[in-house]
Amino acid sequence: MSKTKDLGRAPLLPLVFRLAIPTMLAQFVSVLYSVVDRIFIGNIPEVGSIALAGAGVCGPIVTLISSFATLVGLGGSPIIAMKMGEGDHKTAHRLLANCFVLLAGLSVVLTALFLLFREPLLLWFGASEQSFPYANTYLTIYTAGSFFAMMATGMNSFLICQGYSGLSMGTVALGAVLNIILDPIFIFGLNLGVAGAAWATVLSQIASCGFVLAMLRRKTIPVRLERDRLSLSLMGSVLRFGLTPFLTISLDSVILILLNAVLQRRGGAAMGDVLVSCNTIVQSYVLLITMPLGGITGGCQPIASYNYGAGNTARVRKGIRYVTLLCLAFTGVMTLYTFTLSPLFVRLFTQDGVLAALAVKYIKRFCLFVIPLAVQYTAVDMSTALGRIRLSLFCSLNRKFWFTVLVFALPSLLGAADAAFWAEPIVDLCCAILTSLLVFTTLPAFLRQREVHAGGPLGPA
């Protein structure tokens, strides 16, 4: 119980680092699942570039499946943290049991749907005649094991919300390390190619799933995974809270699917697969920024949720300031890396000089304004943690809407398929400004209302 109580009484700056750094590293390590697969696939002799295009088409679809785990995990964990802050552990236990059932049900339905419709989806979403066999092989195997991926991702959030970010990192690290070991064995040693990459990922996710469920069953965990009565009202609350992060991730996936489709169609037979391969490398790099950034803000959500539930609004304010500064520092470092060392990252994927040069060019364009993302992510995730669902949802959807518009509009206006890569920096800057104005100008009044309800601000900041 001590880790949970620390959310309300431990010195804030060390607490932010203690929660943010492990979850940031955990998200960074989780990126290795897809990035390592793509690195090995891109280096398959003779067919590496076209196989990489196939894997790139699968990437957003895989993320779309995982976003349903986020719907439950990031929907239930803030509520559990609030209930712990209020001292209502009975409801917190019931919430965890209901979230497990939700995840299990969603995974079964999604597995059936994606296996049934995978072939037309791949063709609609950017696979060419040459890249389709590789995309189809990878997605079929991955989807068959999506139950374990969703369980590992979704249930891991319930370790974080109880202050066990170290165990959460262990869940992700176990799968990522195993994936790194199995990839070369399956792809090259057993000569399975793209199928080997998919099997390595599935087996790694099975290991992560087993670990996180075992940790949540331990008697030392304050809110332990046990059988409990199902409640449709609690499930509804979880889905409402999880709607914003779910839409954020799922719509990101949809947008990347659309981006692949635009690049394939506007690039034509000569450049379509090349641009999709470039985008695969670009998005792999972007994940190195956005996933750890989301890890920082997501890992620190329990601070806001717990202290809001306890009525300690001074601690909420100070926590949000620290999280924002940490995110700004991280994006600043990544911006410096982007414009100096990103060619080293690209060389891991391909030895093709033309493809590598294009990928570096598009990475620098795509990541031009990642520093404003620090404010965007903090504002949206902290609003979700405080239960301000409509506001966080609007800010998230607004960004997705304008990105989608620009992905289609810019190639037509500028007359080049690669103009679509300008969509990201434009929305990063403009939407971060709007989100900051909406969230941070209304936050003081929102927290004052909580102070009135709780009888005044509580505890030291």
C-alpha positions in Angstrom: 0.0 0.0 0.0 3.0 2.3 0.6 3.5 3.0 -3.1 -0.2 4.0 -3.5 0.0 6.4 -0.5 3.1 8.0 -1.9 0.9 9.4 -4.7 -0.6 11.7 -2.0 2.4 12.5 0.2 5.8 11.9 -1.4 7.8 14.9 -2.5 6.4 15.7 -6.0 9.5 16.2 -8.2 11.1 12.9 -7.2 7.7 11.2 -7.5 7.2 12.5 -11.0 10.6 11.2 -12.0 9.9 7.9 -10.2 6.7 7.4 -12.2 7.6 9.1 -15.5 11.1 7.6 -16.1 10.2 3.9 -15.9 7.0 4.4 -18.0 8.9 6.5 -20.5 11.5 3.8 -20.8 8.8 1.1 -20.9 7.2 2.9 -23.8 10.6 3.3 -25.5 11.3 -0.4 -25.0 7.8 -1.3 -26.4 8.7 0.6 -29.6 11.4 -2.0 -30.1 8.6 -4.5 -30.8 7.8 -2.9 -34.1 11.1 -1.1 -34.8 13.2 -4.2 -34.4 10.9 -6.2 -36.6 11.2 -3.6 -39.3 15.0 -3.4 -39.0 15.4 -7.1 -39.5 12.7 -7.2 -42.3 14.4 -4.3 -44.1 17.7 -6.3 -44.1 16.3 -9.5 -45.6 18.5 -10.2 -48.6 17.0 -9.2 -52.0 13.5 -8.5 -50.9 14.2 -6.2 -47.8 12.8 -2.9 -49.3 9.5 -4.4 -50.6 9.0 -6.5 -47.5 9.6 -3.3 -45.4 6.7 -1.7 -47.4 4.5 -4.6 -46.5 5.4 -4.4 -42.8 4.7 -0.6 -43.0 1.2 -1.2 -44.2 0.6 -3.5 -41.3 2.0 -1.2 -38.7 -0.9 1.2 -38.3 -3.4 -1.7 -38.4 -1.5 -3.4 -35.5 -1.6 -0.2 -33.6 -5.3 0.1 -34.3 -5.9 -3.3 -32.6 -3.7 -2.2 -29.7 -5.7 1.0 -29.2 -8.6 -1.1 -27.9 -6.4 -2.2 -25.1 -5.8 1.5 -24.4 -9.5 2.1 -24.3 -9.8 -0.2 -21.3 -6.4 0.3 -19.7 -6.3 4.1 -19.7 -10.0 4.2 -19.2 -10.0 2.2 -16.0 -6.7 3.2 -14.4 -7.6 6.9 -13.7 -10.8 5.8 -12.1 -9.1 3.2 -9.9 -6.5 5.9 -8.9 -9.4 8.2 -7.9 -11.1 5.5 -6.0 -7.9 4.7 -4.1 -7.5 8.4 -3.3 -11.1 8.4 -2.0 -10.4 5.3 0.1 -13.0 3.2 -1.9 -10.9 0.1 -2.4 -14.0 -2.1 -2.9 -15.0 -0.3 -6.0 -11.4 -0.2 -7.2 -11.2 -4.1 -7.0 -14.5 -4.4 -8.9 -13.3 -2.1 -11.6 -10.2 -4.1 -12.2 -12.2 -7.4 -12.5 -14.5 -5.7 -15.0 -11.7 -4.3 -17.0 -10.2 -7.8 -17.4 -13.5 -9.1 -18.8 -13.8 -6.1 -21.1 -10.3 -6.7 -22.5 -11.0 -10.4 -23.0 -14.3 -9.8 -24.9 -12.8 -7.1 -27.1 -9.8 -9.2 -28.0 -12.0 -12.1 -29.2 -14.2 -9.9 -31.3 -11.3 -8.0 -32.9 -9.4 -11.2 -33.7 -12.3 -12.6 -35.6 -13.0 -9.3 -37.5 -9.5 -8.6 -38.6 -8.8 -12.2 -39.6 -12.0 -12.2 -41.7 -11.4 -8.8 -43.4 -7.6 -8.6 -43.5 -7.1 -9.0 -47.2 -9.4 -6.2 -48.5 -8.1 -4.0 -45.6 -4.5 -4.4 -46.7 -5.3 -3.6 -50.3 -7.4 -0.5 -49.3 -4.7 0.7 -46.9 -1.7 0.9 -49.2 -0.4 -2.6 -50.0 0.7 -3.0 -53.6 0.7 -6.2 -55.7 4.3 -6.7 -54.7 4.1 -5.9 -51.0 0.7 -7.6 -50.3 2.1 -11.2 -49.7 4.5 -9.9 -47.0 1.8 -7.7 -45.4 -0.8 -10.5 -45.5 1.6 -13.0 -43.8 2.6 -10.7 -41.0 -0.9 -9.4 -40.2 -2.5 -12.9 -40.2 0.0 -14.3 -37.7 0.0 -11.1 -35.5 -3.8 -11.0 -35.4 -4.1 -14.6 -34.3 -2.1 -13.7 -31.2 -3.7 -10.3 -30.5 -5.4 -11.6 -27.4 -2.1 -11.7 -25.6 -1.0 -8.3 -27.0 -4.1 -6.6 -25.8 -4.0 -8.2 -22.3 -0.3 -7.3 -21.9 -0.9 -3.6 -22.9 -4.3 -3.1 -21.2 -3.6 -4.8 -17.9 -0.2 -3.1 -17.6 -1.9 0.2 -17.0 -3.2 -1.1 -13.7 0.3 -1.6 -12.3 1.1 2.0 -13.2 -1.9 3.5 -11.6 -1.0 1.8 -8.3 2.5 3.3 -8.4 4.3 0.1 -9.7 5.9 1.7 -12.7 9.0 -0.5 -12.3 6.9 -3.6 -12.6 5.2 -2.1 -15.6 8.5 -1.5 -17.2 9.4 -5.1 -16.5 6.4 -6.3 -18.4 7.3 -4.4 -21.5 11.1 -5.1 -21.2 10.5 -8.9 -21.0 8.6 -9.0 -24.2 10.9 -6.6 -26.1 14.1 -8.4 -25.1 12.6 -11.7 -26.0 11.5 -10.3 -29.4 15.0 -9.0 -30.1 16.4 -12.5 -29.4 13.8 -14.4 -31.4 13.8 -12.1 -34.5 17.1 -13.1 -36.0 16.6 -16.7 -35.0 13.2 -17.0 -36.7 13.8 -14.6 -39.7 17.3 -15.7 -40.7 18.2 -18.8 -38.7 14.9 -20.7 -39.5 14.6 -18.8 -42.8 11.0 -17.8 -42.0 11.3 -14.2 -43.3 8.4 -11.9 -42.5 6.5 -14.8 -40.9 9.4 -15.2 -38.4 9.2 -11.6 -37.4 5.4 -12.0 -36.7 5.9 -15.2 -34.7 8.7 -13.6 -32.6 6.4 -10.8 -31.7 3.5 -13.1 -30.8 5.6 -15.3 -28.5 7.1 -12.2 -26.9 3.6 -10.8 -26.1 2.5 -14.1 -24.6 5.4 -13.8 -22.2 4.5 -10.2 -21.3 0.8 -11.2 -20.8 1.7 -13.9 -18.4 4.0 -11.6 -16.4 1.6 -8.8 -16.0 -1.3 -11.1 -14.9 1.0 -12.8 -12.4 2.0 -9.4 -10.9 -1.6 -8.3 -10.6 -2.5 -11.5 -8.8 0.2 -11.0 -6.1 -1.1 -10.5 -2.6 1.1 -7.5 -2.0 -0.7 -5.5 -4.8 -3.2 -3.0 -3.2 -5.9 -3.6 -5.9 -5.5 -7.2 -6.9 -7.0 -9.0 -9.9 -9.7 -11.3 -8.5 -13.1 -12.5 -9.5 -15.9 -10.0 -8.8 -19.4 -9.1 -9.8 -19.8 -7.7 -13.3 -21.2 -4.2 -13.6 -22.4 -2.6 -16.8 -22.3 0.9 -15.2 -18.7 0.5 -14.2 -17.8 -0.8 -17.7 -19.6 2.3 -19.1 -17.5 4.6 -16.9 -14.3 2.9 -18.1 -15.2 3.3 -21.7 -16.1 7.0 -21.2 -12.8 7.7 -19.6 -10.9 5.7 -22.1 -12.5 7.3 -25.1 -10.0 10.1 -25.5 -6.8 8.0 -25.4 -8.5 5.4 -27.5 -9.5 7.9 -30.2 -6.0 9.5 -30.0 -4.3 6.2 -30.8 -6.8 4.7 -33.1 -7.2 7.8 -35.2 -3.5 8.2 -35.3 -3.5 4.7 -36.8 -6.3 5.6 -39.2 -4.4 8.7 -40.3 -1.2 6.8 -40.9 -3.2 4.2 -42.9 -4.6 7.1 -45.0 -1.1 8.6 -45.4 0.2 5.2 -46.7 -2.7 5.0 -49.1 -2.1 8.6 -50.4 1.6 8.0 -50.8 1.0 4.7 -52.7 -1.6 6.1 -55.0 0.0 9.5 -55.7 3.5 7.9 -56.0 2.3 5.5 -58.6 4.0 2.4 -59.9 7.4 4.1 -59.9 7.5 5.7 -56.4 4.5 4.3 -54.5 6.3 1.4 -52.6 9.4 3.6 -52.1 7.3 6.3 -50.4 5.5 3.7 -48.2 8.9 2.2 -47.3 10.1 5.8 -46.4 7.0 6.4 -44.3 7.6 3.1 -42.5 11.1 4.3 -41.4 9.7 7.8 -40.6 6.9 6.4 -38.4 9.3 4.1 -36.7 11.4 7.1 -35.8 8.4 9.2 -34.7 7.4 6.3 -32.3 10.7 6.9 -30.5 9.4 10.4 -29.6 5.6 9.9 -29.2 5.6 6.7 -27.3 8.0 7.8 -24.5 6.3 11.2 -24.4 3.0 9.4 -23.8 4.7 7.3 -21.2 5.7 10.4 -19.3 2.2 11.9 -19.3 0.5 8.5 -18.9 2.8 7.4 -16.1 2.1 10.6 -14.2 -1.7 10.5 -14.6 -2.1 8.7 -11.2 -0.6 11.8 -9.4 -3.4 14.0 -10.9 -6.2 11.5 -10.5 -5.3 10.4 -6.9 -4.8 13.9 -5.6 -7.9 15.2 -7.3 -9.8 12.4 -5.7 -8.3 13.3 -2.3 -9.1 17.0 -2.9 -5.4 18.1 -2.9 -5.6 20.5 -5.8 -2.3 22.3 -4.9 -0.5 19.0 -5.5 -2.4 18.6 -8.8 -1.2 22.0 -10.1 2.4 21.5 -9.1 2.4 18.0 -10.5 1.2 19.2 -13.9 3.9 21.9 -14.0 6.6 19.3 -13.4 5.2 16.9 -16.0 5.1 19.7 -18.6 8.7 20.7 -17.9 9.9 17.1 -18.2 8.1 16.7 -21.5 9.6 19.9 -22.9 13.1 18.7 -21.9 12.5 15.3 -23.6 11.2 16.8 -26.8 14.1 19.3 -26.9 16.6 16.5 -26.7 14.9 14.5 -29.4 14.7 17.6 -31.7 18.5 17.9 -31.4 19.0 14.3 -32.2 16.6 14.5 -35.2 18.7 17.2 -36.9 22.1 15.7 -36.1 22.0 11.9 -35.7 18.8 10.6 -37.4 20.8 9.3 -40.4 22.3 6.7 -38.0 18.8 5.5 -37.2 17.9 5.2 -40.9 20.9 3.1 -41.8 19.6 0.4 -39.4 16.7 -0.2 -41.8 18.3 0.0 -45.3 21.6 0.1 -47.2 19.8 1.6 -50.2 21.3 5.1 -50.5 18.3 6.6 -52.3 15.8 5.2 -49.8 18.0 6.3 -46.9 18.4 9.9 -48.1 14.6 10.3 -48.6 13.9 8.8 -45.2 16.3 11.3 -43.5 14.7 14.2 -45.4 11.2 13.2 -44.4 12.1 12.5 -40.7 13.4 16.1 -40.4 10.3 17.5 -42.1 7.9 15.4 -40.0 9.6 16.2 -36.7 10.1 19.9 -37.2 7.8 21.0 -34.4 7.8 18.1 -31.9 8.6 20.5 -29.0 5.0 21.8 -29.0 3.8 18.2 -28.6 5.1 18.3 -25.0 2.3 20.7 -24.2 -0.3 18.9 -26.3 0.3 15.6 -24.7 0.4 17.0 -21.1 -2.7 19.0 -21.6 -4.8 16.1 -23.1 -3.6 13.4 -20.7 -3.9 15.5 -17.6 -7.4 16.6 -18.6 -8.3 12.9 -19.0 -6.8 12.1 -15.6 -9.0 14.8 -14.0 -12.1 13.5 -15.7 -12.4 16.4 -18.2 -13.3 14.0 -20.9 -15.1 16.4 -23.3 -12.2 18.9 -23.3 -9.5 16.3 -23.8 -11.6 14.6 -26.5 -12.1 17.9 -28.4 -8.4 18.8 -28.3 -7.4 15.3 -29.5 -10.0 15.1 -32.3 -9.3 18.6 -33.5 -5.6 17.7 -34.1 -6.6 14.5 -36.0 -9.1 16.3 -38.1 -6.7 18.9 -39.4 -4.0 16.4 -40.0 -6.4 14.3 -42.1 -7.4 17.4 -44.1 -3.8 18.3 -44.8 -2.7 14.8 -45.8 -5.2 14.9 -48.6 -4.9 18.6 -49.4 -1.2 19.3 -49.5 -0.3 16.8 -52.3 -3.0 18.4 -54.5 -2.0 22.0 -53.6 1.8 21.5 -54.0 1.7 18.9 -56.7 3.9 16.3 -55.1 3.0 13.1 -53.1 5.7 13.8 -50.5 4.0 17.1 -49.6 1.8 15.0 -47.3 4.8 14.9 -44.9 4.3 18.6 -44.1 0.9 17.9 -42.5 2.5 16.8 -39.2 4.6 19.9 -38.3 1.8 22.2 -39.3 -0.7 20.6 -36.9 1.9 20.1 -34.2 2.4 23.8 -33.9 -1.1 25.1 -34.5 -3.0 22.6 -32.4 -0.6 22.8 -29.4 -1.3 26.5 -29.2 -5.0 26.0 -29.3 -5.0 23.1 -26.8 -2.8 25.1 -24.4 -5.3 28.0 -24.4 -8.3 25.8 -23.9 -6.9 23.6 -21.2 -4.6 25.7 -19.1 -6.8 28.8 -19.0 -9.7 26.8 -17.7 -7.8 24.6 -15.3 -7.7 27.1 -12.3 -11.4 27.5 -12.2 -12.0 23.8 -12.5 -9.7 23.0 -9.6 -11.3 25.7 -7.5 -14.6 23.9 -7.9 -13.0 20.8 -6.5 -11.6 22.8 -3.5 -15.1 24.0 -2.7 -16.5 20.4 -2.9 -13.6 19.1 -0.8 -13.7 21.9 1.8 -10.7 23.8 0.6 -7.2 22.9 -0.7 -5.6 20.0 1.2 -2.1 19.1 2.2 1.3 20.5 1.2 2.0 21.2 -2.4 
